[in-house]
Amino acid sequence: MHPFFSWLRSFLPAPLTVSRREIWLGVLGAGLGVFGAEWLSHLALGELNPWFIAPMGASAVLLFAVPASPLAQPWSIVGGNLVSALVGVMCAQLLGHTGLAAGAAGALAIAAMFALRCLHPPGGAVALTAVLGGPAVGKLGYSYALWPVAGNSALLLLLALLFNNLLQRRYPHQPVPPPHPHHTADLPPSARLGFSKEDLDAALGARGELLDISPDDLEEILTRAQVLASRRRWGTVQCGDIMSRDVVSIGPRDSVDEAWASLARHKVKALPVTQADGTLAGIVSLHDFFIAHSAPDPRKMPVMSTARHVEDIMTRKVRVARPEQLMVDLVGLFSDGGLHHMPVVDAQNKVVGMITQSDVVAALFKTGSTV
């Protein structure tokens, strides 16, 4: 394709990957947010103009439609709008209500927001409003920065906090910490190969331009992309293909001594606990023999449980897999989730197999070597 036509294609709108739910939440939230903030402003100031300013509509787009954006976080809206208002008033008082003052206000507002790490695009409109907003805005002087700007921003932020958190959207947006059951300084196993956070920071630094996504979110997206690629590579391997079928189990009323002897005899670290009809009742592992279900005292050495029956020490809440489940779905649980073994049950909750970390490692090695 000719470069000119390729350039023209860049004007076409990019496809959206957002879900319908997020679209409707953004629409509903922005409407409620602007209406609520305007109503509260009017309630507080009555007919004193201006009690509400137009740039809040642009802020609402960010806070409700793209709450994960770094430009939509609390410090961005409050700090960005406030400093932009102060800059706009200063330019208006020094240069008058002129086009020169408007240009200077927009440029200096952006510089100030970058310096204070509170970049918020509607801040540019806030600065222009201070210069070109007419006599009512000009009469307010520097108090314009406190009300309506800071007041409107705080009200809109409050409504965004309520709306987004009630609907279980992370706001303020924070990265989800990766699971690390051992509570050590080591990276999770899945993060020890491939790109690191330092690699990502270096790549973003080399790019040099601001991206409207946090490095933590970008890292999470890239990690998920790796998981999807692995799913495509190993997507045909099911749990039923790699599980142990000759499962050694124990009954809930069997003695603890019998369970311990079975673990030692078969050299395994856990036994599924099954009822007489084979349905899963729980699981008993090595630590169940020493650590009570209540939190142990870290100052004392664990002692052997005095319980007599397996049902008294077993773990009743068990994470299970199905034979038809894809093996790749379990990799994260075994690598970063801290699991070492997982019973495989059928539709009637009867134990049909057992999967361990060793099974997953062997399967990944074998399938990887044949690709």
C-alpha positions as CSV (number, residue, x, y, z in Angstrom):
1,M,0.0,0.0,0.0
2,H,1.2,3.5,-0.9
3,P,2.6,5.4,2.2
4,F,0.1,8.2,1.6
5,F,-2.9,5.8,1.9
6,S,-1.4,4.2,5.0
7,W,-1.2,7.6,6.5
8,L,-4.8,8.3,5.7
9,R,-5.8,5.0,7.3
10,S,-4.4,6.4,10.6
11,F,-7.4,8.8,10.7
12,L,-9.8,5.9,11.0
13,P,-11.1,5.2,14.6
14,A,-9.2,2.4,16.4
15,P,-11.3,-0.6,17.5
16,L,-12.4,-0.6,21.1
17,T,-11.7,-3.6,23.3
18,V,-13.9,-2.5,26.2
19,S,-16.8,-4.6,27.2
20,R,-20.5,-3.5,26.9
21,R,-20.7,-3.5,30.6
22,E,-17.9,-1.0,30.9
23,I,-19.5,1.2,28.2
24,W,-22.8,1.4,30.0
25,L,-21.2,1.9,33.4
26,G,-19.2,4.8,31.9
27,V,-22.4,6.4,30.4
28,L,-24.4,5.9,33.6
29,G,-21.6,7.0,35.9
30,A,-20.8,10.2,34.0
31,G,-24.4,11.2,33.9
32,L,-25.0,10.6,37.6
33,G,-21.6,12.2,38.5
34,V,-22.1,15.4,36.6
35,F,-25.7,15.7,37.7
36,G,-24.8,15.0,41.3
37,A,-21.9,17.4,41.5
38,E,-23.9,20.1,39.8
39,W,-26.8,19.6,42.2
40,L,-24.6,19.7,45.3
41,S,-22.9,22.8,44.0
42,H,-26.2,24.5,43.3
43,L,-27.5,23.4,46.7
44,A,-24.4,25.0,48.4
45,L,-24.3,28.3,46.4
46,G,-27.8,28.8,45.2
47,E,-27.9,31.2,42.2
48,L,-24.4,32.5,42.8
49,N,-22.6,32.1,39.4
50,P,-20.6,30.3,38.4
51,W,-21.3,27.4,40.8
52,F,-20.4,24.7,38.2
53,I,-18.0,24.8,35.3
54,A,-18.1,23.0,32.0
55,P,-14.6,21.3,32.2
56,M,-16.1,19.0,34.9
57,G,-17.9,17.2,32.0
58,A,-14.5,16.2,30.6
59,S,-13.3,15.1,34.1
60,A,-16.4,12.9,34.3
61,V,-15.5,11.1,31.1
62,L,-12.2,10.1,32.7
63,L,-13.4,9.2,36.2
64,F,-16.4,7.1,35.0
65,A,-15.5,5.9,31.5
66,V,-11.8,5.2,32.0
67,P,-11.2,4.9,35.8
68,A,-8.1,2.8,35.3
69,S,-6.3,5.7,33.5
70,P,-3.5,7.4,35.3
71,L,-5.1,10.6,34.2
72,A,-8.3,9.8,36.1
73,Q,-6.8,9.2,39.6
74,P,-7.7,11.3,42.6
75,W,-4.6,13.4,42.7
76,S,-4.8,14.0,38.9
77,I,-8.3,15.5,39.0
78,V,-8.0,17.5,42.2
79,G,-4.3,18.6,41.8
80,G,-4.6,19.0,38.0
81,N,-7.7,21.1,38.1
82,L,-6.6,23.2,41.0
83,V,-3.1,24.1,39.7
84,S,-4.5,24.8,36.3
85,A,-7.0,27.2,37.8
86,L,-4.3,29.0,39.7
87,V,-2.2,29.3,36.5
88,G,-5.2,30.5,34.5
89,V,-6.0,33.3,37.0
90,M,-2.4,34.4,37.2
91,C,-2.2,34.7,33.4
92,A,-5.4,36.6,33.2
93,Q,-4.3,39.1,35.8
94,L,-0.9,39.6,34.2
95,L,-1.8,39.5,30.5
96,G,-5.5,40.4,30.6
97,H,-8.3,38.4,29.1
98,T,-6.6,38.0,25.7
99,G,-5.6,35.2,23.3
100,L,-2.0,35.6,24.5
101,A,-3.1,34.9,28.1
102,A,-5.2,31.9,27.0
103,G,-2.2,30.4,25.2
104,A,0.1,31.0,28.1
105,A,-2.4,29.6,30.5
106,G,-2.8,26.4,28.6
107,A,1.0,25.9,28.1
108,L,1.9,26.7,31.7
109,A,-0.9,24.6,33.1
110,I,0.4,21.6,31.3
111,A,4.0,22.3,32.5
112,A,2.7,22.6,36.1
113,M,0.7,19.4,35.9
114,F,3.7,17.5,34.6
115,A,5.9,18.9,37.3
116,L,3.4,18.0,40.1
117,R,2.6,14.6,38.5
118,C,-1.1,15.4,38.3
119,L,-1.7,15.5,34.5
120,H,-5.4,15.8,33.9
121,P,-6.5,16.8,30.3
122,P,-9.6,18.8,31.5
123,G,-7.1,21.0,33.4
124,G,-6.3,22.8,30.2
125,A,-10.0,23.8,29.8
126,V,-10.0,24.9,33.4
127,A,-7.1,27.2,32.8
128,L,-8.8,28.6,29.6
129,T,-12.0,29.2,31.6
130,A,-10.1,31.3,34.0
131,V,-9.0,33.6,31.2
132,L,-12.1,33.5,28.9
133,G,-14.9,32.7,31.3
134,G,-16.3,36.2,31.3
135,P,-16.9,38.8,34.1
136,A,-18.4,36.3,36.6
137,V,-15.2,34.2,36.5
138,G,-12.9,37.2,36.4
139,K,-14.5,38.7,39.5
140,L,-13.7,35.6,41.5
141,G,-9.9,36.1,41.1
142,Y,-7.9,33.4,42.8
143,S,-10.9,32.2,44.8
144,Y,-12.0,30.7,41.5
145,A,-9.4,27.9,42.1
146,L,-11.1,27.0,45.4
147,W,-14.7,27.3,44.3
148,P,-16.0,26.3,41.9
149,V,-12.9,24.4,40.6
150,A,-11.6,22.5,43.7
151,G,-15.1,22.2,45.1
152,N,-16.5,20.8,41.9
153,S,-13.5,18.4,41.5
154,A,-13.9,17.1,45.1
155,L,-17.6,16.5,44.7
156,L,-17.1,14.7,41.4
157,L,-14.3,12.6,42.9
158,L,-16.5,11.7,45.9
159,L,-19.2,10.5,43.5
160,A,-16.7,8.6,41.4
161,L,-15.4,6.8,44.5
162,L,-18.9,5.8,45.6
163,F,-20.0,4.7,42.1
164,N,-16.9,2.8,41.0
165,N,-16.4,0.9,44.3
166,L,-20.1,0.0,44.7
167,L,-19.8,-1.6,41.2
168,Q,-16.5,-3.3,42.2
169,R,-14.3,-1.3,39.9
170,R,-10.9,-0.7,41.4
171,Y,-10.8,3.0,42.1
172,P,-8.4,4.5,42.9
173,H,-6.8,2.2,40.5
174,Q,-4.1,0.0,42.0
175,P,-2.3,-3.0,40.6
176,V,-3.3,-6.4,41.9
177,P,-0.3,-7.8,43.8
178,P,0.8,-11.2,42.5
179,P,0.1,-14.1,44.8
180,H,3.1,-15.1,46.9
181,P,2.2,-17.8,49.5
182,H,5.7,-18.0,50.9
183,H,5.9,-14.3,51.8
184,T,9.6,-14.0,50.7
185,A,11.4,-11.4,48.7
186,D,11.8,-13.8,45.7
187,L,9.7,-13.1,42.6
188,P,6.9,-15.6,42.0
189,P,8.1,-18.5,39.8
190,S,6.2,-17.3,36.8
191,A,8.0,-13.9,36.9
192,R,11.5,-15.3,37.0
193,L,11.8,-15.9,33.3
194,G,10.8,-13.7,30.4
195,F,10.6,-9.9,30.7
196,S,11.0,-8.2,34.1
197,K,9.6,-5.0,35.5
198,E,13.0,-3.4,35.0
199,D,12.9,-4.5,31.3
200,L,9.4,-2.9,31.0
201,D,10.5,0.4,32.6
202,A,13.6,0.5,30.4
203,A,11.4,0.0,27.3
204,L,9.0,2.7,28.3
205,G,11.8,5.0,29.1
206,A,13.4,4.4,25.7
207,R,10.0,5.2,24.0
208,G,10.0,8.5,25.7
209,E,6.4,9.5,25.2
210,L,3.5,9.4,27.8
211,L,1.2,6.4,27.5
212,D,-2.3,6.5,29.0
213,I,-1.7,3.3,31.0
214,S,0.2,2.6,34.1
215,P,3.3,0.4,33.9
216,D,1.7,-2.1,36.3
217,D,-1.4,-2.4,34.2
218,L,0.8,-2.8,31.1
219,E,2.8,-5.5,32.8
220,E,-0.4,-7.3,33.8
221,I,-1.7,-7.2,30.2
222,L,1.6,-8.6,28.8
223,T,1.6,-11.4,31.4
224,R,-2.0,-12.3,30.5
225,A,-1.0,-12.3,26.8
226,Q,1.8,-14.8,27.7
227,V,-0.8,-17.0,29.4
228,L,-3.1,-16.9,26.4
229,A,-0.1,-17.8,24.2
230,S,0.7,-20.8,26.5
231,R,-3.0,-21.8,26.4
232,R,-2.8,-21.8,22.6
233,R,0.4,-23.9,22.7
234,W,-0.7,-26.4,25.3
235,G,-4.5,-26.0,24.9
236,T,-5.2,-29.6,23.9
237,V,-3.7,-31.1,27.0
238,Q,-6.4,-31.9,29.6
239,C,-6.2,-32.8,33.2
240,G,-7.4,-36.3,32.4
241,D,-4.3,-36.8,30.2
242,I,-1.8,-36.1,33.0
243,M,-3.5,-37.1,36.3
244,S,-2.7,-40.1,38.4
245,R,-5.7,-42.5,38.2
246,D,-4.7,-45.1,40.8
247,V,-5.4,-42.7,43.6
248,V,-4.5,-43.5,47.2
249,S,-7.2,-42.1,49.4
250,I,-8.3,-42.3,53.1
251,G,-11.7,-42.3,54.8
252,P,-12.8,-39.5,57.2
253,R,-13.3,-42.0,60.1
254,D,-10.0,-43.7,59.5
255,S,-7.3,-43.2,62.1
256,V,-4.7,-40.5,61.9
257,D,-2.0,-43.2,62.4
258,E,-3.3,-45.0,59.3
259,A,-3.2,-41.8,57.2
260,W,0.3,-41.1,58.3
261,A,1.4,-44.6,57.5
262,S,-0.2,-44.3,54.0
263,L,1.6,-41.1,53.3
264,A,4.9,-42.7,54.2
265,R,4.3,-45.9,52.4
266,H,3.4,-44.3,49.1
267,K,5.8,-41.3,49.4
268,V,3.1,-38.7,48.8
269,K,2.4,-35.4,50.6
270,A,-1.4,-35.5,50.5
271,L,-4.3,-37.9,50.5
272,P,-7.8,-37.1,49.3
273,V,-10.4,-38.0,51.9
274,T,-13.4,-39.8,50.4
275,Q,-16.7,-41.1,51.6
276,A,-17.7,-44.8,51.1
277,D,-19.1,-44.0,47.6
278,G,-15.9,-42.2,46.5
279,T,-17.1,-38.6,46.8
280,L,-14.6,-36.1,48.0
281,A,-14.9,-35.0,51.6
282,G,-11.6,-33.2,52.1
283,I,-7.9,-33.6,51.9
284,V,-5.2,-34.3,54.4
285,S,-1.6,-33.2,53.9
286,L,1.6,-33.4,56.0
287,H,1.1,-30.0,57.7
288,D,-2.4,-31.0,58.9
289,F,-0.7,-33.5,61.3
290,F,1.2,-30.7,63.0
291,I,-0.6,-27.4,62.6
292,A,-4.0,-26.8,64.0
293,H,-6.7,-25.2,61.9
294,S,-6.4,-22.1,64.0
295,A,-3.3,-19.9,63.4
296,P,-0.2,-21.5,65.0
297,D,2.0,-19.6,67.5
298,P,5.1,-18.7,65.5
299,R,7.1,-18.6,68.8
300,K,6.6,-22.3,69.4
301,M,7.6,-25.4,67.6
302,P,4.6,-27.3,66.1
303,V,3.6,-30.5,67.8
304,M,1.9,-33.6,66.6
305,S,-1.9,-33.3,66.6
306,T,-3.6,-35.5,69.3
307,A,-6.7,-36.0,67.0
308,R,-7.7,-39.6,66.5
309,H,-9.6,-39.5,63.2
310,V,-8.8,-38.0,59.8
311,E,-12.0,-35.9,59.8
312,D,-10.6,-34.0,62.8
313,I,-7.5,-32.7,61.0
314,M,-8.5,-32.7,57.3
315,T,-9.0,-29.6,55.2
316,R,-12.6,-29.5,54.1
317,K,-12.5,-26.7,51.6
318,V,-10.6,-28.2,48.6
319,R,-9.7,-26.8,45.3
320,V,-10.5,-29.4,42.6
321,A,-10.1,-29.9,38.9
322,R,-12.2,-31.7,36.3
323,P,-10.8,-34.3,33.8
324,E,-11.9,-32.2,30.8
325,Q,-10.3,-29.0,32.2
326,L,-7.3,-27.7,30.4
327,M,-3.9,-28.3,32.1
328,V,-2.7,-24.8,31.3
329,D,-5.5,-23.5,33.6
330,L,-3.7,-25.0,36.6
331,V,-0.2,-23.8,35.9
332,G,-0.6,-20.5,37.7
333,L,-2.1,-22.3,40.8
334,F,0.8,-24.6,41.0
335,S,3.5,-22.1,40.3
336,D,2.4,-18.9,42.0
337,G,-0.6,-20.1,44.0
338,G,1.3,-22.3,46.3
339,L,-0.7,-25.5,45.5
340,H,1.2,-28.8,45.5
341,H,-1.6,-31.3,44.8
342,M,-5.2,-31.1,43.5
343,P,-7.9,-33.9,43.4
344,V,-9.7,-34.4,40.1
345,V,-13.4,-35.1,40.5
346,D,-16.2,-35.9,38.0
347,A,-19.6,-34.4,37.8
348,Q,-20.8,-36.3,40.9
349,N,-17.8,-35.1,42.9
350,K,-16.3,-38.5,42.9
351,V,-12.5,-38.6,43.0
352,V,-11.2,-39.9,39.6
353,G,-7.6,-38.7,39.8
354,M,-4.9,-36.6,41.4
355,I,-2.6,-34.0,39.9
356,T,0.6,-32.8,41.5
357,Q,3.3,-30.2,40.6
358,S,5.4,-33.0,39.3
359,D,2.6,-34.0,36.9
360,V,2.4,-30.5,35.5
361,V,6.2,-30.0,35.2
362,A,6.5,-33.3,33.4
363,A,3.7,-32.5,31.0
364,L,5.0,-29.0,30.2
365,F,8.5,-30.5,29.5
366,K,7.2,-33.3,27.3
367,T,4.8,-31.1,25.3
368,G,7.3,-28.3,25.0
369,S,10.0,-30.6,23.7
370,T,7.7,-31.9,20.9
371,V,6.5,-28.5,19.7
